[in-house]
Amino acid sequence: MYKILIAEDETRIAAFIEKGLRKNGFDTAIANDGEQVLQMLEKADFDLLLLDINLPIKDGWTVLFELRINHNYIPIIIVSACPDIESKIGKLQNEISAYIRKPFIFADLLNSIRAILHQKMG
């Protein structure tokens, strides 16, 4: 069973994603801020990170930078409504696996997750 860390500070969105992923056979955990994301990734093995950019304490950009500087190359899907993100995404093609813009259709997120996990394990 694949384990996915959901980094999302909006409780309603985190619960929506978690419910859908569990219904589709994934094991999940939720981190509400960037510091918690980094701590959880140190303590447990996850197969994929769903990362919001607008997180409290440490934002998603900081989390991404710290993960990569520490050679943690977990696949990352950025899930965000951040307005200026497209300009930054192009520069991060080697750092992230995908980008899903909020609001999103759950099936699109699920398809991206499955494709990335299939590629990772394939």
C-alpha positions as CSV (number, residue, x, y, z in Angstrom):
1,M,0.0,0.0,0.0
2,Y,1.4,3.4,-1.0
3,K,1.7,6.0,1.7
4,I,1.0,9.6,0.8
5,L,1.7,12.7,3.0
6,I,-0.8,15.5,2.4
7,A,0.7,18.9,3.3
8,E,-2.3,21.2,3.5
9,D,-3.3,23.7,6.2
10,E,-7.0,24.1,5.0
11,T,-8.7,21.4,7.1
12,R,-11.6,20.9,4.7
13,I,-9.3,20.4,1.6
14,A,-7.0,18.1,3.5
15,A,-10.0,16.0,4.7
16,F,-11.4,15.9,1.1
17,I,-8.1,14.7,-0.3
18,E,-7.6,12.2,2.4
19,K,-11.1,10.7,2.1
20,G,-10.7,10.2,-1.6
21,L,-7.2,8.7,-1.4
22,R,-8.2,6.3,1.4
23,K,-11.3,5.3,-0.7
24,N,-8.8,4.4,-3.5
25,G,-6.6,2.2,-1.3
26,F,-3.9,4.7,-0.2
27,D,-2.5,5.1,3.3
28,T,-2.4,8.8,4.2
29,A,-1.2,11.3,6.8
30,I,-1.8,15.0,7.0
31,A,0.7,17.8,7.9
32,N,-0.8,21.2,8.7
33,D,2.4,23.3,8.4
34,G,5.8,23.1,6.7
35,E,7.8,22.3,9.8
36,Q,5.5,19.3,10.5
37,V,6.0,18.1,6.9
38,L,9.8,17.9,7.4
39,Q,9.4,16.2,10.8
40,M,7.0,13.6,9.4
41,L,9.3,12.9,6.4
42,E,12.2,12.3,8.8
43,K,10.3,9.8,11.0
44,A,8.4,7.8,8.3
45,D,8.7,6.6,4.8
46,F,6.2,8.1,2.4
47,D,5.9,7.3,-1.3
48,L,4.6,10.7,-2.4
49,L,4.1,14.2,-1.0
50,L,1.2,16.5,-1.9
51,L,2.5,19.9,-1.1
52,D,0.6,23.2,-0.8
53,I,2.7,26.3,-1.3
54,N,0.9,28.5,1.2
55,L,1.7,26.6,4.4
56,P,2.3,28.3,7.8
57,I,5.6,28.3,9.7
58,K,7.6,27.1,6.6
59,D,6.0,27.6,3.2
60,G,6.0,25.0,0.5
61,W,9.0,26.6,-1.3
62,T,11.1,26.3,1.9
63,V,10.0,22.7,2.4
64,L,10.9,21.8,-1.2
65,F,14.3,23.5,-0.8
66,E,15.1,21.8,2.5
67,L,14.1,18.4,1.2
68,R,16.3,18.7,-1.9
69,I,19.2,20.1,0.0
70,N,19.0,17.1,2.3
71,H,18.9,14.8,-0.7
72,N,15.3,13.7,-0.1
73,Y,14.0,13.1,-3.6
74,I,10.5,12.0,-2.7
75,P,8.1,12.6,-5.6
76,I,6.2,15.8,-5.0
77,I,2.9,17.1,-6.5
78,I,2.4,20.7,-5.8
79,V,-1.3,21.3,-5.1
80,S,-1.8,25.1,-4.9
81,A,-3.9,28.1,-5.8
82,C,-0.8,30.4,-5.5
83,P,-1.3,33.0,-8.3
84,D,2.3,33.4,-9.4
85,I,3.2,29.7,-9.3
86,E,3.3,29.0,-13.0
87,S,6.3,31.3,-13.4
88,K,8.2,29.4,-10.8
89,I,7.1,25.9,-11.9
90,G,9.1,26.0,-15.1
91,K,12.3,26.4,-13.2
92,L,11.5,23.5,-10.9
93,Q,10.8,20.8,-13.5
94,N,13.5,18.6,-12.1
95,E,12.4,19.1,-8.5
96,I,8.7,18.3,-8.7
97,S,6.7,15.6,-10.4
98,A,3.5,17.5,-11.2
99,Y,1.5,20.6,-10.4
100,I,-2.3,20.6,-9.8
101,R,-4.0,23.9,-9.6
102,K,-6.7,24.5,-7.0
103,P,-9.6,24.2,-7.4
104,F,-9.1,20.8,-8.9
105,I,-11.1,17.7,-10.0
106,F,-10.2,14.8,-7.7
107,A,-10.0,12.4,-10.6
108,D,-7.2,14.6,-12.1
109,L,-5.3,14.5,-8.9
110,L,-5.8,10.7,-8.5
111,N,-4.6,10.1,-12.1
112,S,-1.4,12.2,-11.5
113,I,-0.7,10.3,-8.3
114,R,-1.2,6.9,-10.0
115,A,1.0,7.9,-12.9
116,I,3.8,9.1,-10.7
117,L,3.7,6.1,-8.4
118,H,3.6,3.7,-11.4
119,Q,6.7,5.5,-12.9
120,K,8.5,5.4,-9.5
121,M,7.9,1.7,-8.9
122,G,8.0,0.7,-12.6
